[in-house]
Amino acid sequence: MDVLTVTLNPALDRELIVENLEVDRLHRVKNPKYSVMQPGGKGVNVSIILSGLQVPSLAIGFIGGFIGTVVEERLREVSPLISTSFVHVEEETRENITIVDPINDTMTEINSVGPSITEEDLEMFMRRFRIGLKRSRIVVISGSAPPGVPDDFYATLSEEARAEGKVVIVEAVGPLFEKAVESGAVSIAKPDLRGAQELFGQELVELEDYQGAAEEIVSRGSLMAVVSFHIEGDVIATSEGTWLLSTKEQVERSHLLGTGDSLIAGAVHHLLITPDDYFGAAKHAMAAAIAESAYVEKMIITDEDVIRFEDFFTIKKLR
């Protein structure tokens, strides 16, 4: 098992494709394939995408209730390359709803909070986390945390993983992300900017702001920072410099579902084959994200898909 994915707040994702979505009116889903229900949560999504790249992973986190049972069963059905070791809690796992409107090129997301987590739940999780660490080379800590998880928990996980010599990848938002970065134990840090365009108390507006944020992350000990710049680009920073990777063609907003998780999976895939080549991982990650954006719905991309999109973006040196 090469990869441990941590999803503290998995979900049952419901994706609906609704053309010409309007508030306060009745809509009908035209085709059964336009209504999809599948396991979700950012780390879970990474495990699913990695299975398409033929990379085995162990998915851990908290799961509960009937919805949690459905999520775990569906995840195991995706691929034999995905193993699970979730901590079962009392309250229900959350549901996330995404409504994609391909006509107006919009994507509307409604995400639940998740179950409350107790001290006993956290202790059980840490035992499973430490067992998973011994079997993995790369640890992906991704997504939100449910109520009861302390703000420094991702920092704690990152420090333990780095102490064991693992590559640590963190994608999150707010104090969970910032404290992890401040720990200096994160190898690749990617802030989740789907909500507020803000990091370390600074609003991100111009390209220079995104560049500064990426370089700030590296200055705090990360080997690479990936900061999404609008829809069609990512600012990449390492100790060697800073670059802007931009798609050659416009990406439709309605096609963004799953692209961030594909980016992380692409980086993982490259680092398993070519350890320590972080800029190469960034390029492979960008190709994976563009491959995912070719579809409206979330798709399990393959290595052939990633290779096909290797030349679909440009690289500009910023520093």
C-alpha angles and dihedrals in degrees: 000000000000105000137043114200119197117205108168091177110037119176147196101247118211114193119191126184108210121172118220094005113202130180119247099018138096118265128185125207103235100206134025089234087062090067113064130173118193143146113280148170120120098268091044089051090053090053090050093050092045089056088061088052088052094248117139118223142177115226118205136171138099125315133173148174130359093318090052091053090052092049093051094045093048091048092054089050093056096072141337086234090073118079123182136209105170124170108236115226133186102248126069123273111247130257124224123200124201120186114195119197108191093181095059093028095236136137119201118193128194112186128185124222101239137228124315113258123215131208089254090054091052092049092051090048092052091054091053092043092056092049090050091049092061090057100044141074099195129035120202115196107186144163137011129326126233123238114291096037111117120238092244095053096102088050090053092050092046093051093050092047094047090048087058090052096253128147105247122206119185128186116174144110139248125000093344090061098036095050090048090053091046089055089067090223099107118103097190119018123191119175115215102235099172089114120030117011092226137115131179089355094304123117114230113221114134129042089256089060092054091046091051091049092051092048091047090056091052091047088059093059108276116134092217137010125202114195117178112231110203113304106308104044150049129205109222121196131183133157086271096060147291129279140181114224110197132181116244092221130045114265115219114235090228089061096057096093109121097001095115092052090047088053091055092045090050091053091049092049092053095046092052089057099035110024118205094015095120099162089049087051090053091054093046089048092052091051090051092051092050090048089055092048089062087079132061093213127050108276133187100239123205133219088258089058091052093049090050091059099043092109097043096097140054129227122219122185111228098176 
